[in-house]
Amino acid sequence: MACLRDKGYARTTARDIAAASGSNLGSIGYHFGSKEALLNEAIREGFAEWTNQLAGIAFAEEGATPIERARASWVALTETFAEHRPLIVAFVEALAQSVRSDELRSQLADIYEESRAAVARLVEASLGETDVAEDQLRAVASFMIAVCDGLMLQWLVDPKRAPSGADVTAGLDAALAAAFAGTLV
């Protein structure tokens, strides 16, 4: 994580990792197979920690409704972009490199799949004892991750003009109100 934070995904070398960890260069290949696999593991852990941080915020208020939890998580997400900027940049760099690497693309796809499962579990927990089909939970999680990715990219390009969590929830509220009123097709 220190190498990702300091040099980013694209500029971190195996020697950088060995020096930062106090281990020998060969241990990276032996334990992880490649430098990219190790960096992807760091990204995986970083996103899992961030997801747990957001879950803690979303579930902090006892008795909050699922919508209140969703709003809290969108606001917390956008408010923690600066804190997690190195992780976001590393992920974007990895995505760009995955276009030319089947192995890297597969590893990143696994990270997305794990994220979908984690977010689906949070959605299910937020809904309480409601019986929602697994494919519906996965669909909601996929939607939330897609919005999150879009927000992260917009924030990287222009943090001052990127939508805030309040903007996202206001937009969703307006879209849902219009849809339920039959004015949005």
C-alpha positions in Angstrom: 0.0 0.0 0.0 2.9 2.4 0.7 4.3 1.9 -2.8 0.8 2.4 -4.3 0.4 5.6 -2.3 3.9 6.9 -3.1 4.5 5.9 -6.7 1.2 4.6 -8.0 0.4 1.3 -9.8 2.2 2.1 -13.0 5.4 3.4 -11.6 5.9 0.9 -8.7 8.6 -1.6 -9.5 9.3 -5.0 -7.9 12.4 -3.5 -6.4 10.4 -0.7 -4.8 8.1 -3.3 -3.1 11.1 -5.4 -1.9 12.8 -2.4 -0.5 9.6 -1.1 1.3 8.8 -4.5 2.7 12.3 -5.4 3.7 12.1 -8.7 1.8 14.1 -10.0 -1.2 13.0 -9.5 -4.8 12.4 -13.2 -5.4 9.8 -13.4 -2.7 7.3 -11.4 -4.7 7.2 -14.0 -7.5 7.3 -16.9 -5.1 4.4 -15.7 -3.0 2.3 -13.8 -5.5 3.4 -14.9 -9.0 4.0 -11.3 -10.2 4.3 -7.8 -9.0 0.9 -7.0 -10.6 -0.7 -9.8 -8.6 0.8 -8.4 -5.4 -0.4 -4.8 -6.2 -3.8 -6.2 -7.1 -4.0 -7.8 -3.7 -3.2 -4.5 -2.1 -5.9 -2.9 -4.2 -8.3 -5.6 -3.2 -7.5 -5.1 0.5 -7.8 -1.3 0.2 -11.2 -1.5 -1.4 -12.4 -4.1 1.2 -11.2 -1.7 4.0 -13.0 1.2 2.3 -16.2 -0.8 1.9 -16.0 -1.7 5.6 -15.5 2.0 6.5 -18.6 3.0 4.5 -20.6 0.2 6.0 -19.7 1.4 9.4 -21.0 4.8 8.6 -24.1 3.6 6.8 -25.0 1.3 9.8 -24.0 3.8 12.5 -27.5 5.1 13.2 -29.6 2.4 14.9 -33.0 2.0 13.2 -32.1 3.9 10.1 -34.1 3.0 7.0 -32.5 1.4 4.0 -32.8 4.8 2.1 -31.2 6.7 5.0 -28.3 4.2 5.0 -27.9 4.5 1.3 -27.8 8.3 1.6 -25.3 8.1 4.4 -23.1 5.8 2.3 -23.2 8.0 -0.8 -22.3 11.1 1.2 -19.5 9.2 3.1 -18.2 7.8 -0.2 -17.7 11.2 -1.8 -16.4 12.7 1.4 -13.7 10.0 1.6 -12.4 10.3 -2.0 -9.5 12.5 -0.9 -8.5 10.1 1.8 -8.5 7.2 -0.7 -7.1 9.1 -3.7 -3.9 6.9 -4.0 -6.1 3.8 -4.0 -8.4 5.3 -6.7 -5.5 6.4 -8.8 -3.8 2.9 -8.5 -7.1 1.2 -9.5 -7.5 3.5 -12.6 -3.9 2.8 -13.6 -4.5 -0.9 -13.2 -7.7 -0.7 -15.3 -5.8 1.0 -18.1 -3.1 -1.6 -18.1 -5.6 -4.5 -18.0 -6.5 -3.8 -21.6 -3.3 -5.5 -22.6 -3.1 -8.2 -20.0 -5.6 -11.1 -19.7 -4.1 -12.0 -16.2 -4.5 -8.5 -14.9 -8.0 -8.2 -16.4 -9.0 -11.5 -14.7 -7.6 -10.3 -11.3 -9.5 -7.0 -11.5 -12.7 -8.8 -12.6 -12.3 -10.9 -9.4 -12.0 -7.7 -7.3 -15.2 -6.5 -8.9 -16.9 -9.8 -8.2 -15.8 -9.7 -4.5 -17.0 -6.1 -4.3 -20.4 -7.0 -5.8 -20.8 -9.8 -3.2 -19.8 -7.5 -0.3 -22.1 -4.7 -1.4 -24.9 -7.2 -1.9 -24.5 -8.5 1.6 -24.7 -4.9 2.9 -27.8 -4.2 0.9 -29.4 -7.4 2.3 -28.4 -6.4 5.8 -29.8 -2.9 5.3 -33.2 -4.3 4.1 -33.4 -6.5 7.3 -35.6 -9.5 7.1 -37.0 -8.8 3.7 -36.6 -11.7 1.4 -34.9 -10.4 -1.7 -33.6 -12.8 -4.4 -29.8 -13.1 -4.8 -29.9 -11.9 -8.4 -31.7 -8.7 -7.3 -29.2 -8.0 -4.6 -26.4 -8.5 -7.1 -28.2 -6.1 -9.6 -28.5 -3.5 -6.9 -24.8 -4.0 -5.9 -23.7 -3.7 -9.5 -25.7 -0.5 -10.0 -24.2 1.0 -6.8 -20.6 0.1 -7.9 -21.2 1.5 -11.4 -22.3 4.8 -9.8 -19.4 4.7 -7.4 -16.9 4.2 -10.3 -18.4 7.1 -12.2 -18.2 9.4 -9.2 -14.6 8.4 -8.6 -13.6 9.2 -12.2 -15.5 12.5 -12.2 -13.8 13.4 -8.9 -10.3 12.5 -10.2 -10.9 14.8 -13.2 -12.3 17.7 -11.3 -12.9 17.4 -7.5 -14.5 20.8 -7.2 -17.2 20.1 -9.8 -17.8 16.4 -9.2 -21.2 15.5 -7.8 -21.3 15.3 -4.0 -23.1 12.5 -2.1 -26.0 15.0 -1.6 -26.1 15.7 -5.3 -26.3 12.0 -6.1 -29.1 11.3 -3.6 -31.0 14.4 -4.7 -30.8 13.2 -8.3 -31.9 9.7 -7.4 -34.8 11.1 -5.3 -35.9 13.2 -8.3 -35.6 10.3 -10.8 -37.5 8.0 -8.5 -40.2 10.6 -7.9 -40.6 11.2 -11.6 -40.6 7.5 -12.4 -43.3 6.7 -9.8 -45.3 9.7 -11.1 -45.1 8.2 -14.6 -43.3 11.3 -16.0 -40.0 9.5 -16.6 -39.8 6.8 -19.2 
